[in-house]
Amino acid sequence: QLQLQESGPGLVKPSETLSLTCTVSGGSISSSSYYWGWIRQPPGKGLEWIGSIYYSGSTYYNPSLKSRVTISVDTSKNQFSLKLSSVTAADTAVYYCARLVTRAGADYWGQGTLVTVSS
Amino acid sequence: QSVLTQPPSASGTPGQRVTISCSGSSSNIGSNYVYWYQQLPGTAPKLLIYRNNQRPSGVPDRFSGSKSGTSASLAISGLRSEDEADYYCAAWDDSLKVVFGGGTKLTVL
């Protein structure tokens, strides 16, 4: 059974860079035809797609976040990562990592991790 | 302001059939597949419907999806108390991004 687990700091200061890692177990991140993505959910609000990386390395980012986002894959560790720079309080959210079988179809999700942006 | 439009709330009594709508445009729903997610309180979203009307293994056939033009719907028949959750629609947009609806909170009365 595929499992995804987010890890990283739960508190980030304004203007700094948010860094999260998603560790995939029970399957290979190098498997063809899958996207690996990040989705976030501000407290009490809806879902927002941040970006995805295809198994080949191609990346797709939310245009509203593109200038601040980097998603990368480390196949040796079976992990993929998110970096979001110049964070503000508006970036406070639960961040989920997910496997996507199609560009918008996420069939496996991590449990989510709350990241608070505050000084 | 979400790209896809959903009603903020819906409700029904046990056993009833309820539908949740999702409205988009030609660049998303009109030309790409629609997906539906169920999010129970305090948990990660779960894929409920993919490619407009397909159910992943384990999803009861009480849940069904449909699409027509630039709109889509999720129908839940034989409503149960455990269906009380937030429901989100999603689609790929031709501007190279995933778009979500704002979510619909389903209450089972």
Chai-1 contact restraints between the chains, C-beta under 6 A:
chainA,res_idxA,chainB,res_idxB,connection_type,confidence,min_distance_angstrom,max_distance_angstrom,comment,restraint_id
A,G46,B,G102,contact,1.0,0.0,6.0,A-B,restraint_1
A,G46,B,G103,contact,1.0,0.0,6.0,A-B,restraint_2
A,L47,B,Y88,contact,1.0,0.0,6.0,A-B,restraint_3
A,L47,B,F100,contact,1.0,0.0,6.0,A-B,restraint_4
A,W49,B,V98,contact,1.0,0.0,6.0,A-B,restraint_5
A,Y60,B,L96,contact,1.0,0.0,6.0,A-B,restraint_6
A,N62,B,K97,contact,1.0,0.0,6.0,A-B,restraint_7
A,Y96,B,A44,contact,1.0,0.0,6.0,A-B,restraint_8
A,R103,B,W92,contact,1.0,0.0,6.0,A-B,restraint_9
A,A104,B,Y35,contact,1.0,0.0,6.0,A-B,restraint_10
A,A104,B,A90,contact,1.0,0.0,6.0,A-B,restraint_11
A,A104,B,A91,contact,1.0,0.0,6.0,A-B,restraint_12
A,A104,B,W92,contact,1.0,0.0,6.0,A-B,restraint_13
A,A104,B,V98,contact,1.0,0.0,6.0,A-B,restraint_14
A,G105,B,Y35,contact,1.0,0.0,6.0,A-B,restraint_15
A,G105,B,Y50,contact,1.0,0.0,6.0,A-B,restraint_16
A,D107,B,L47,contact,1.0,0.0,6.0,A-B,restraint_17
A,W109,B,A44,contact,1.0,0.0,6.0,A-B,restraint_18
A,Q111,B,A44,contact,1.0,0.0,6.0,A-B,restraint_19
A,G112,B,A44,contact,1.0,0.0,6.0,A-B,restraint_20
